[in-house]
Amino acid sequence: MLLGLPVFLFLTAFYVYPILSLFAASLAPEGRLDLSGAAALVDSPYYLRLLGFTVAQAALSTLLTLALALPSAYVFARFDFGGKRLLLALATLPFVLPTVVVAAAFSALIGESGLLNEALMGTLSLVEPPIRLERTLAIILIVHVFYNYSVALRLIASFWASQSPSIEEAGRTLGAHGWRLWWHVRLPILRPAILGAALLVFIFCFTSFGVVLILGEPRFATLEVEIYRQATSLFNLPLAAALSIIQMGLMYLLMIVYAGIQRQVVVELRSPQQARTPQRPAERAALAASLLVMFTLLFAPLLALIVRAFTLGGGFTLRYFAALNSNPRGSILFTPPMTAVGNSLVFAIATMLLGLLLGTAAAYALRRGRLARWLDPLLMLPLATSAVTLGFGFIIALDEPPLNLRSSVVLIPIAHTLVALPFVIRSVLPALRAIPPALPDAARVLGAHGWSLWRRVELPLIARGLIVGAVFAFTVSMGEFGASLFIARPDTPTVPVVIFRLLGQPGALNYGQALALSVILMGVCALAFILIERSRSLGAGDF
């Protein structure tokens, strides 16, 4: 349990303390509890409807995600085909992209002046764009599936690839074919992975902030968006704090359930199921359908964004990429957008190192023990905490010694590590739990103890999990937007913050620079996830 001490101190200082300070300032401004500011939660039926809509849109998004990801998980678990690892890497890319980039991507594809509408208007001689999804519930659901498709795909495909094919063979021998094979054999086997994926996707959609804020409209507000509105627009911190407490309480309960499900999907180390080349027409059709879904849902918006970045204004141009390093106004206070790339890389490397150190220590602390059942969901809670709550907590709490960090650049990698820590833990912990207990015992009998035991036995077995966790921390930091928007200094902005600022300013140059920065961010994250696929095997890890 001593390994968990640094993690405990880190979370206490930079998560628990800021959150409690915010709640104290909001709910006890005079030093005593005052809930009068949060009375609207009881007096108005609006907040009950708000909670109902938040649950409904998260549930519908989850069902759509699973409906599309489950057939693709079967294809990736069972079949081997050219470009499989590259596709898995690129499919994960949407998960770490900031909302501003995704909004720009879908606008470039299906916006009123997007590529698809332009093509249809030109082909069908239409006067008005036929596709109008902006500010609708449909676009929110589509983007939620876009974000979470890879989460469900990886969780289910990894678990499926680790299962022995003898179970299905026995089912066929007993007469289970077609839908009976799916209903009576495959789905019962996959139940823990499907439930785990569904719960995780539901959590991400329940706490969705940027998607609803940027692509939706006020009548589609979720609990997270309402927290932001109450805190920043209406300055009603007591009500925002009360809503945050409700959200965090619900998320902790869901995290407890998720941690329990996740323990059921861990398998001991063994050779994964051997994928084979699709041969029958039905198998080739399943592969083609999965690739079509992935291209239409995941890659088409990103390709549209890339095309726009190089052709905005007509014809191929590198103008907007070249402008990233310029200072058109000659102002000493202006920071060229390209500087943000360097800032983000430095912050991402710091986040990767700190996240890997703390995440590995936490994984060892959670490996066994009675407290793991309760500590595991607690360590996942920062992932489901409102970025608004966390940002305001930093501003209120971290302004006095010895934690006077409100104006320090150190605060950015600290905030990013809070978000990245659950991903590192979920990458390393399954690898640790998959080590048979007899293996270290045998090594001790042969004379390996302490550092030697870890370096020669455990480290080689968890090395891939460490690499995956490190790269996840790096990419999560590169794309983190919510907390950075509150705490980033004007002279050290991150890439997502600069993209947000450029999109909020008029002019083709600003829009083109935002697209160019988005392409650079996608390229860096894509290279990182390609490294992940070279460092892992399907059937190992959570993602």
Secondary structure, 3 states (H helix, E strand, C coil): CHHHHHHHHHHHHHHHHHHHHHHHHHHCCCCCCCCHHHCHHHHCCHHHHHHHHHHHHHHHHHHHHHHHHHHHHHHHHHECCCCHHHHHHHHHHHHHCCHHHHHHHHHHHHCCCCHHHHHHHHHHCCCCCCCCCCCCHHHHHHHHHHHHHHHHHHHHHHHHHCCCCHHHHHHHHCCCCCHHHHHHHHHHHHHHHHHHHHHHHHHHHHCCCHHHHHHCCHHHCCHHHHHHHHHHHCCCHHHHHHHHHHHHHHHHHHHHHHHHHHHHHCCCCCCCCCCECCCCHHHHHHHHHHHHHHHHHHHHHHHHHHHHHHHCCCCCCCHHHHHHHCCCCCCCCCCCHHHHHHHHHHHHHHHHHHHHHHHHHHHHHHCCCCCHHHHHHHHHHHHHCCHHHHHHHHHHHCCCCCCCCCCCCCHHHHHHHHHHHHHHHHHHHHHHHCCCCHHHHHHHHCCCCHHHHHHHHHHHHHHHHHHHHHHHHHHHHHHCCHHHHHHCCCCCCCHHHHHHHHHCCCCHHHHHHHHHHHHHHHHHHHHHHHHHHHCCCCCCCCC
